[in-house]
């Protein structure tokens, strides 16, 4: 299992998701899609099945 930490912050109507350990950034249309989007990004970068990836996402509020 590959484990990573990610942060998500809202910019306009989009959520920007950073996975620093992979040096990658992606975006999601809504908060409900953040976890799947982050997991899919890590899986694609590592060329593994998404079930082999665990991404812990921290949501940032505008004041953080």
PyMOL Python script that loads the backbone (N, CA, C, O; Angstrom):
from pymol import cmd

cmd.read_pdbstr("""\
ATOM      1  N   UNK A   1       0.857  -1.185   0.000  1.00  0.00           N
ATOM      2  CA  UNK A   1       0.000   0.000   0.000  1.00  0.00           C
ATOM      3  C   UNK A   1       0.892   1.234   0.000  1.00  0.00           C
ATOM      4  O   UNK A   1       1.839   1.330   0.780  1.00  0.00           O
ATOM      5  N   UNK A   2       0.583   2.158  -0.869  1.00  0.00           N
ATOM      6  CA  UNK A   2       1.289   3.440  -0.954  1.00  0.00           C
ATOM      7  C   UNK A   2       0.440   4.478  -0.229  1.00  0.00           C
ATOM      8  O   UNK A   2      -0.753   4.603  -0.506  1.00  0.00           O
ATOM      9  N   UNK A   3       1.040   5.221   0.692  1.00  0.00           N
ATOM     10  CA  UNK A   3       0.296   6.227   1.469  1.00  0.00           C
ATOM     11  C   UNK A   3       0.878   7.611   1.257  1.00  0.00           C
ATOM     12  O   UNK A   3       2.094   7.797   1.224  1.00  0.00           O
ATOM     13  N   UNK A   4      -0.015   8.575   1.116  1.00  0.00           N
ATOM     14  CA  UNK A   4       0.383   9.960   0.881  1.00  0.00           C
ATOM     15  C   UNK A   4      -0.535  10.904   1.640  1.00  0.00           C
ATOM     16  O   UNK A   4      -1.653  10.548   2.011  1.00  0.00           O
ATOM     17  N   UNK A   5      -0.043  12.103   1.860  1.00  0.00           N
ATOM     18  CA  UNK A   5      -0.842  13.184   2.434  1.00  0.00           C
ATOM     19  C   UNK A   5      -1.081  14.208   1.336  1.00  0.00           C
ATOM     20  O   UNK A   5      -0.200  14.481   0.521  1.00  0.00           O
ATOM     21  N   UNK A   6      -2.272  14.765   1.328  1.00  0.00           N
ATOM     22  CA  UNK A   6      -2.627  15.782   0.341  1.00  0.00           C
ATOM     23  C   UNK A   6      -3.346  16.925   1.042  1.00  0.00           C
ATOM     24  O   UNK A   6      -3.909  16.757   2.124  1.00  0.00           O
ATOM     25  N   UNK A   7      -3.315  18.081   0.411  1.00  0.00           N
ATOM     26  CA  UNK A   7      -4.088  19.221   0.909  1.00  0.00           C
ATOM     27  C   UNK A   7      -5.029  19.671  -0.212  1.00  0.00           C
ATOM     28  O   UNK A   7      -4.699  19.600  -1.396  1.00  0.00           O
ATOM     29  N   UNK A   8      -6.195  20.130   0.197  1.00  0.00           N
ATOM     30  CA  UNK A   8      -7.172  20.633  -0.766  1.00  0.00           C
ATOM     31  C   UNK A   8      -7.606  22.027  -0.326  1.00  0.00           C
ATOM     32  O   UNK A   8      -7.910  22.258   0.845  1.00  0.00           O
ATOM     33  N   UNK A   9      -7.628  22.942  -1.275  1.00  0.00           N
ATOM     34  CA  UNK A   9      -8.068  24.308  -0.981  1.00  0.00           C
ATOM     35  C   UNK A   9      -8.988  24.766  -2.107  1.00  0.00           C
ATOM     36  O   UNK A   9      -8.809  24.405  -3.270  1.00  0.00           O
ATOM     37  N   UNK A  10      -9.958  25.556  -1.734  1.00  0.00           N
ATOM     38  CA  UNK A  10     -10.915  26.031  -2.727  1.00  0.00           C
ATOM     39  C   UNK A  10     -10.402  27.302  -3.384  1.00  0.00           C
ATOM     40  O   UNK A  10      -9.940  28.226  -2.715  1.00  0.00           O
ATOM     41  N   UNK A  11     -10.491  27.327  -4.706  1.00  0.00           N
ATOM     42  CA  UNK A  11     -10.166  28.514  -5.496  1.00  0.00           C
ATOM     43  C   UNK A  11     -11.328  28.718  -6.460  1.00  0.00           C
ATOM     44  O   UNK A  11     -11.479  27.990  -7.441  1.00  0.00           O
ATOM     45  N   UNK A  12     -12.135  29.711  -6.165  1.00  0.00           N
ATOM     46  CA  UNK A  12     -13.334  29.931  -6.975  1.00  0.00           C
ATOM     47  C   UNK A  12     -14.287  28.769  -6.791  1.00  0.00           C
ATOM     48  O   UNK A  12     -14.636  28.420  -5.664  1.00  0.00           O
ATOM     49  N   UNK A  13     -14.709  28.169  -7.887  1.00  0.00           N
ATOM     50  CA  UNK A  13     -15.625  27.037  -7.797  1.00  0.00           C
ATOM     51  C   UNK A  13     -14.898  25.693  -7.830  1.00  0.00           C
ATOM     52  O   UNK A  13     -15.541  24.644  -7.786  1.00  0.00           O
ATOM     53  N   UNK A  14     -13.587  25.711  -7.906  1.00  0.00           N
ATOM     54  CA  UNK A  14     -12.789  24.479  -7.994  1.00  0.00           C
ATOM     55  C   UNK A  14     -12.040  24.219  -6.693  1.00  0.00           C
ATOM     56  O   UNK A  14     -11.777  25.145  -5.926  1.00  0.00           O
ATOM     57  N   UNK A  15     -11.701  22.972  -6.449  1.00  0.00           N
ATOM     58  CA  UNK A  15     -10.831  22.576  -5.355  1.00  0.00           C
ATOM     59  C   UNK A  15      -9.487  22.160  -5.943  1.00  0.00           C
ATOM     60  O   UNK A  15      -9.432  21.319  -6.840  1.00  0.00           O
ATOM     61  N   UNK A  16      -8.409  22.747  -5.439  1.00  0.00           N
ATOM     62  CA  UNK A  16      -7.057  22.433  -5.888  1.00  0.00           C
ATOM     63  C   UNK A  16      -6.466  21.437  -4.888  1.00  0.00           C
ATOM     64  O   UNK A  16      -6.473  21.681  -3.682  1.00  0.00           O
ATOM     65  N   UNK A  17      -5.967  20.339  -5.389  1.00  0.00           N
ATOM     66  CA  UNK A  17      -5.455  19.257  -4.549  1.00  0.00           C
ATOM     67  C   UNK A  17      -3.965  19.090  -4.821  1.00  0.00           C
ATOM     68  O   UNK A  17      -3.556  18.843  -5.955  1.00  0.00           O
ATOM     69  N   UNK A  18      -3.158  19.227  -3.769  1.00  0.00           N
ATOM     70  CA  UNK A  18      -1.710  19.067  -3.883  1.00  0.00           C
ATOM     71  C   UNK A  18      -1.275  17.797  -3.166  1.00  0.00           C
ATOM     72  O   UNK A  18      -1.703  17.531  -2.043  1.00  0.00           O
ATOM     73  N   UNK A  19      -0.429  17.021  -3.817  1.00  0.00           N
ATOM     74  CA  UNK A  19       0.207  15.863  -3.193  1.00  0.00           C
ATOM     75  C   UNK A  19       1.704  16.127  -3.259  1.00  0.00           C
ATOM     76  O   UNK A  19       2.360  15.734  -4.224  1.00  0.00           O
ATOM     77  N   UNK A  20       2.256  16.795  -2.235  1.00  0.00           N
ATOM     78  CA  UNK A  20       3.657  17.221  -2.268  1.00  0.00           C
ATOM     79  C   UNK A  20       4.649  16.073  -2.448  1.00  0.00           C
ATOM     80  O   UNK A  20       5.659  16.239  -3.132  1.00  0.00           O
ATOM     81  N   UNK A  21       4.385  14.933  -1.855  1.00  0.00           N
ATOM     82  CA  UNK A  21       5.315  13.809  -1.955  1.00  0.00           C
ATOM     83  C   UNK A  21       5.492  13.324  -3.393  1.00  0.00           C
ATOM     84  O   UNK A  21       6.519  12.739  -3.736  1.00  0.00           O
ATOM     85  N   UNK A  22       4.500  13.566  -4.215  1.00  0.00           N
ATOM     86  CA  UNK A  22       4.582  13.195  -5.624  1.00  0.00           C
ATOM     87  C   UNK A  22       4.894  14.391  -6.514  1.00  0.00           C
ATOM     88  O   UNK A  22       5.140  14.232  -7.710  1.00  0.00           O
ATOM     89  N   UNK A  23       4.883  15.592  -5.930  1.00  0.00           N
ATOM     90  CA  UNK A  23       5.112  16.799  -6.719  1.00  0.00           C
ATOM     91  C   UNK A  23       4.004  17.031  -7.733  1.00  0.00           C
ATOM     92  O   UNK A  23       4.254  17.523  -8.833  1.00  0.00           O
ATOM     93  N   UNK A  24       2.767  16.671  -7.358  1.00  0.00           N
ATOM     94  CA  UNK A  24       1.654  16.737  -8.293  1.00  0.00           C
ATOM     95  C   UNK A  24       0.499  17.556  -7.729  1.00  0.00           C
ATOM     96  O   UNK A  24       0.291  17.633  -6.518  1.00  0.00           O
ATOM     97  N   UNK A  25      -0.240  18.162  -8.647  1.00  0.00           N
ATOM     98  CA  UNK A  25      -1.425  18.944  -8.319  1.00  0.00           C
ATOM     99  C   UNK A  25      -2.528  18.576  -9.305  1.00  0.00           C
ATOM    100  O   UNK A  25      -2.269  18.328 -10.483  1.00  0.00           O
ATOM    101  N   UNK A  26      -3.758  18.544  -8.808  1.00  0.00           N
ATOM    102  CA  UNK A  26      -4.912  18.304  -9.664  1.00  0.00           C
ATOM    103  C   UNK A  26      -6.064  19.151  -9.150  1.00  0.00           C
ATOM    104  O   UNK A  26      -5.882  19.943  -8.225  1.00  0.00           O
ATOM    105  N   UNK A  27      -7.228  18.999  -9.723  1.00  0.00           N
ATOM    106  CA  UNK A  27      -8.374  19.784  -9.281  1.00  0.00           C
ATOM    107  C   UNK A  27      -9.636  18.942  -9.315  1.00  0.00           C
ATOM    108  O   UNK A  27      -9.738  17.966 -10.059  1.00  0.00           O
ATOM    109  N   UNK A  28     -10.596  19.345  -8.490  1.00  0.00           N
ATOM    110  CA  UNK A  28     -11.898  18.678  -8.437  1.00  0.00           C
ATOM    111  C   UNK A  28     -12.985  19.738  -8.500  1.00  0.00           C
ATOM    112  O   UNK A  28     -12.803  20.855  -8.014  1.00  0.00           O
ATOM    113  N   UNK A  29     -14.093  19.392  -9.087  1.00  0.00           N
ATOM    114  CA  UNK A  29     -15.202  20.342  -9.223  1.00  0.00           C
ATOM    115  C   UNK A  29     -15.893  20.633  -7.904  1.00  0.00           C
ATOM    116  O   UNK A  29     -16.385  21.740  -7.686  1.00  0.00           O
ATOM    117  N   UNK A  30     -15.931  19.628  -7.013  1.00  0.00           N
ATOM    118  CA  UNK A  30     -16.620  19.825  -5.738  1.00  0.00           C
ATOM    119  C   UNK A  30     -15.937  19.016  -4.648  1.00  0.00           C
ATOM    120  O   UNK A  30     -15.115  18.144  -4.931  1.00  0.00           O
ATOM    121  N   UNK A  31     -16.280  19.307  -3.413  1.00  0.00           N
ATOM    122  CA  UNK A  31     -15.629  18.656  -2.269  1.00  0.00           C
ATOM    123  C   UNK A  31     -15.863  17.154  -2.266  1.00  0.00           C
ATOM    124  O   UNK A  31     -15.001  16.399  -1.814  1.00  0.00           O
ATOM    125  N   UNK A  32     -16.999  16.710  -2.756  1.00  0.00           N
ATOM    126  CA  UNK A  32     -17.302  15.276  -2.769  1.00  0.00           C
ATOM    127  C   UNK A  32     -16.345  14.487  -3.656  1.00  0.00           C
ATOM    128  O   UNK A  32     -16.168  13.286  -3.448  1.00  0.00           O
ATOM    129  N   UNK A  33     -15.735  15.125  -4.626  1.00  0.00           N
ATOM    130  CA  UNK A  33     -14.844  14.442  -5.568  1.00  0.00           C
ATOM    131  C   UNK A  33     -13.379  14.472  -5.163  1.00  0.00           C
ATOM    132  O   UNK A  33     -12.550  13.837  -5.815  1.00  0.00           O
ATOM    133  N   UNK A  34     -13.045  15.189  -4.110  1.00  0.00           N
ATOM    134  CA  UNK A  34     -11.642  15.383  -3.742  1.00  0.00           C
ATOM    135  C   UNK A  34     -10.922  14.067  -3.461  1.00  0.00           C
ATOM    136  O   UNK A  34      -9.848  13.828  -4.012  1.00  0.00           O
ATOM    137  N   UNK A  35     -11.485  13.220  -2.625  1.00  0.00           N
ATOM    138  CA  UNK A  35     -10.805  11.980  -2.241  1.00  0.00           C
ATOM    139  C   UNK A  35     -10.534  11.080  -3.448  1.00  0.00           C
ATOM    140  O   UNK A  35      -9.416  10.598  -3.624  1.00  0.00           O
ATOM    141  N   UNK A  36     -11.543  10.856  -4.268  1.00  0.00           N
ATOM    142  CA  UNK A  36     -11.361  10.002  -5.441  1.00  0.00           C
ATOM    143  C   UNK A  36     -10.374  10.595  -6.428  1.00  0.00           C
ATOM    144  O   UNK A  36      -9.581   9.871  -7.028  1.00  0.00           O
ATOM    145  N   UNK A  37     -10.418  11.905  -6.598  1.00  0.00           N
ATOM    146  CA  UNK A  37      -9.505  12.570  -7.528  1.00  0.00           C
ATOM    147  C   UNK A  37      -8.068  12.445  -7.051  1.00  0.00           C
ATOM    148  O   UNK A  37      -7.174  12.162  -7.850  1.00  0.00           O
ATOM    149  N   UNK A  38      -7.832  12.653  -5.758  1.00  0.00           N
ATOM    150  CA  UNK A  38      -6.489  12.534  -5.203  1.00  0.00           C
ATOM    151  C   UNK A  38      -5.970  11.103  -5.321  1.00  0.00           C
ATOM    152  O   UNK A  38      -4.816  10.883  -5.686  1.00  0.00           O
ATOM    153  N   UNK A  39      -6.820  10.145  -5.013  1.00  0.00           N
ATOM    154  CA  UNK A  39      -6.430   8.739  -5.107  1.00  0.00           C
ATOM    155  C   UNK A  39      -6.117   8.344  -6.546  1.00  0.00           C
ATOM    156  O   UNK A  39      -5.132   7.654  -6.808  1.00  0.00           O
ATOM    157  N   UNK A  40      -6.959   8.783  -7.474  1.00  0.00           N
ATOM    158  CA  UNK A  40      -6.735   8.465  -8.887  1.00  0.00           C
ATOM    159  C   UNK A  40      -5.437   9.080  -9.395  1.00  0.00           C
ATOM    160  O   UNK A  40      -4.706   8.438 -10.149  1.00  0.00           O
ATOM    161  N   UNK A  41      -5.143  10.304  -8.997  1.00  0.00           N
ATOM    162  CA  UNK A  41      -3.901  10.948  -9.417  1.00  0.00           C
ATOM    163  C   UNK A  41      -2.698  10.144  -8.940  1.00  0.00           C
ATOM    164  O   UNK A  41      -1.796   9.851  -9.724  1.00  0.00           O
ATOM    165  N   UNK A  42      -2.681   9.786  -7.665  1.00  0.00           N
ATOM    166  CA  UNK A  42      -1.550   9.020  -7.128  1.00  0.00           C
ATOM    167  C   UNK A  42      -1.416   7.681  -7.846  1.00  0.00           C
ATOM    168  O   UNK A  42      -0.302   7.259  -8.157  1.00  0.00           O
ATOM    169  N   UNK A  43      -2.514   7.021  -8.110  1.00  0.00           N
ATOM    170  CA  UNK A  43      -2.479   5.725  -8.791  1.00  0.00           C
ATOM    171  C   UNK A  43      -1.921   5.853 -10.205  1.00  0.00           C
ATOM    172  O   UNK A  43      -1.132   5.013 -10.639  1.00  0.00           O
ATOM    173  N   UNK A  44      -2.322   6.886 -10.915  1.00  0.00           N
ATOM    174  CA  UNK A  44      -1.824   7.097 -12.274  1.00  0.00           C
ATOM    175  C   UNK A  44      -0.323   7.369 -12.255  1.00  0.00           C
ATOM    176  O   UNK A  44       0.423   6.795 -13.049  1.00  0.00           O
ATOM    177  N   UNK A  45       0.118   8.231 -11.361  1.00  0.00           N
ATOM    178  CA  UNK A  45       1.543   8.560 -11.284  1.00  0.00           C
ATOM    179  C   UNK A  45       2.373   7.325 -10.950  1.00  0.00           C
ATOM    180  O   UNK A  45       3.452   7.131 -11.511  1.00  0.00           O
ATOM    181  N   UNK A  46       1.878   6.494 -10.046  1.00  0.00           N
ATOM    182  CA  UNK A  46       2.611   5.295  -9.628  1.00  0.00           C
ATOM    183  C   UNK A  46       2.367   4.093 -10.546  1.00  0.00           C
ATOM    184  O   UNK A  46       3.038   3.069 -10.417  1.00  0.00           O
ATOM    185  N   UNK A  47       1.413   4.213 -11.467  1.00  0.00           N
ATOM    186  CA  UNK A  47       1.031   3.131 -12.368  1.00  0.00           C
ATOM    187  C   UNK A  47       0.593   1.890 -11.591  1.00  0.00           C
ATOM    188  O   UNK A  47       1.048   0.776 -11.850  1.00  0.00           O
ATOM    189  N   UNK A  48      -0.307   2.119 -10.625  1.00  0.00           N
ATOM    190  CA  UNK A  48      -0.878   1.043  -9.826  1.00  0.00           C
ATOM    191  C   UNK A  48      -2.397   1.204  -9.793  1.00  0.00           C
ATOM    192  O   UNK A  48      -2.931   2.239 -10.193  1.00  0.00           O
ATOM    193  N   UNK A  49      -3.080   0.176  -9.314  1.00  0.00           N
ATOM    194  CA  UNK A  49      -4.523   0.238  -9.158  1.00  0.00           C
ATOM    195  C   UNK A  49      -4.861   1.193  -8.011  1.00  0.00           C
ATOM    196  O   UNK A  49      -4.139   1.223  -7.015  1.00  0.00           O
ATOM    197  N   UNK A  50      -5.935   1.972  -8.125  1.00  0.00           N
ATOM    198  CA  UNK A  50      -6.303   2.885  -7.028  1.00  0.00           C
ATOM    199  C   UNK A  50      -6.489   2.187  -5.682  1.00  0.00           C
ATOM    200  O   UNK A  50      -6.337   2.823  -4.639  1.00  0.00           O
ATOM    201  N   UNK A  51      -6.809   0.907  -5.684  1.00  0.00           N
ATOM    202  CA  UNK A  51      -6.966   0.187  -4.418  1.00  0.00           C
ATOM    203  C   UNK A  51      -5.649   0.016  -3.676  1.00  0.00           C
ATOM    204  O   UNK A  51      -5.642  -0.343  -2.499  1.00  0.00           O
ATOM    205  N   UNK A  52      -4.533   0.270  -4.358  1.00  0.00           N
ATOM    206  CA  UNK A  52      -3.207   0.158  -3.753  1.00  0.00           C
ATOM    207  C   UNK A  52      -2.698   1.479  -3.194  1.00  0.00           C
ATOM    208  O   UNK A  52      -1.555   1.569  -2.747  1.00  0.00           O
ATOM    209  N   UNK A  53      -3.548   2.506  -3.218  1.00  0.00           N
ATOM    210  CA  UNK A  53      -3.142   3.846  -2.803  1.00  0.00           C
ATOM    211  C   UNK A  53      -4.045   4.341  -1.678  1.00  0.00           C
ATOM    212  O   UNK A  53      -5.265   4.185  -1.731  1.00  0.00           O
ATOM    213  N   UNK A  54      -3.435   4.933  -0.670  1.00  0.00           N
ATOM    214  CA  UNK A  54      -4.178   5.564   0.420  1.00  0.00           C
ATOM    215  C   UNK A  54      -3.734   7.024   0.497  1.00  0.00           C
ATOM    216  O   UNK A  54      -2.564   7.307   0.756  1.00  0.00           O
ATOM    217  N   UNK A  55      -4.655   7.934   0.276  1.00  0.00           N
ATOM    218  CA  UNK A  55      -4.342   9.362   0.344  1.00  0.00           C
ATOM    219  C   UNK A  55      -5.182   9.976   1.465  1.00  0.00           C
ATOM    220  O   UNK A  55      -6.408   9.873   1.469  1.00  0.00           O
ATOM    221  N   UNK A  56      -4.502  10.611   2.407  1.00  0.00           N
ATOM    222  CA  UNK A  56      -5.167  11.324   3.481  1.00  0.00           C
ATOM    223  C   UNK A  56      -5.229  12.801   3.086  1.00  0.00           C
ATOM    224  O   UNK A  56      -4.195  13.447   2.915  1.00  0.00           O
ATOM    225  N   UNK A  57      -6.434  13.324   2.943  1.00  0.00           N
ATOM    226  CA  UNK A  57      -6.609  14.686   2.471  1.00  0.00           C
ATOM    227  C   UNK A  57      -6.966  15.607   3.633  1.00  0.00           C
ATOM    228  O   UNK A  57      -7.876  15.323   4.411  1.00  0.00           O
ATOM    229  N   UNK A  58      -6.239  16.710   3.735  1.00  0.00           N
ATOM    230  CA  UNK A  58      -6.553  17.778   4.701  1.00  0.00           C
ATOM    231  C   UNK A  58      -7.175  18.930   3.935  1.00  0.00           C
ATOM    232  O   UNK A  58      -6.621  19.399   2.941  1.00  0.00           O
ATOM    233  N   UNK A  59      -8.321  19.378   4.398  1.00  0.00           N
ATOM    234  CA  UNK A  59      -9.002  20.500   3.761  1.00  0.00           C
ATOM    235  C   UNK A  59      -8.514  21.794   4.392  1.00  0.00           C
ATOM    236  O   UNK A  59      -8.491  21.922   5.616  1.00  0.00           O
ATOM    237  N   UNK A  60      -8.128  22.744   3.570  1.00  0.00           N
ATOM    238  CA  UNK A  60      -7.695  24.043   4.044  1.00  0.00           C
ATOM    239  C   UNK A  60      -8.829  25.036   3.908  1.00  0.00           C
ATOM    240  O   UNK A  60      -9.508  25.093   2.884  1.00  0.00           O
ATOM    241  N   UNK A  61      -9.023  25.820   4.960  1.00  0.00           N
ATOM    242  CA  UNK A  61     -10.007  26.891   4.893  1.00  0.00           C
ATOM    243  C   UNK A  61      -9.302  28.142   4.352  1.00  0.00           C
ATOM    244  O   UNK A  61      -8.074  28.213   4.396  1.00  0.00           O
ATOM    245  N   UNK A  62     -10.035  29.108   3.855  1.00  0.00           N
ATOM    246  CA  UNK A  62      -9.407  30.294   3.282  1.00  0.00           C
ATOM    247  C   UNK A  62      -8.441  31.013   4.217  1.00  0.00           C
ATOM    248  O   UNK A  62      -7.518  31.672   3.739  1.00  0.00           O
ATOM    249  N   UNK A  63      -8.618  30.912   5.517  1.00  0.00           N
ATOM    250  CA  UNK A  63      -7.731  31.608   6.441  1.00  0.00           C
ATOM    251  C   UNK A  63      -6.450  30.847   6.748  1.00  0.00           C
ATOM    252  O   UNK A  63      -5.585  31.371   7.450  1.00  0.00           O
ATOM    253  N   UNK A  64      -6.303  29.618   6.240  1.00  0.00           N
ATOM    254  CA  UNK A  64      -5.104  28.827   6.511  1.00  0.00           C
ATOM    255  C   UNK A  64      -4.026  29.086   5.518  1.00  0.00           C
ATOM    256  O   UNK A  64      -2.949  28.497   5.607  1.00  0.00           O
TER     257      UNK A  64
END
""", "prot")
cmd.dss("prot")
cmd.show_as("cartoon", "prot")
cmd.util.cbc("prot")
cmd.orient("prot")
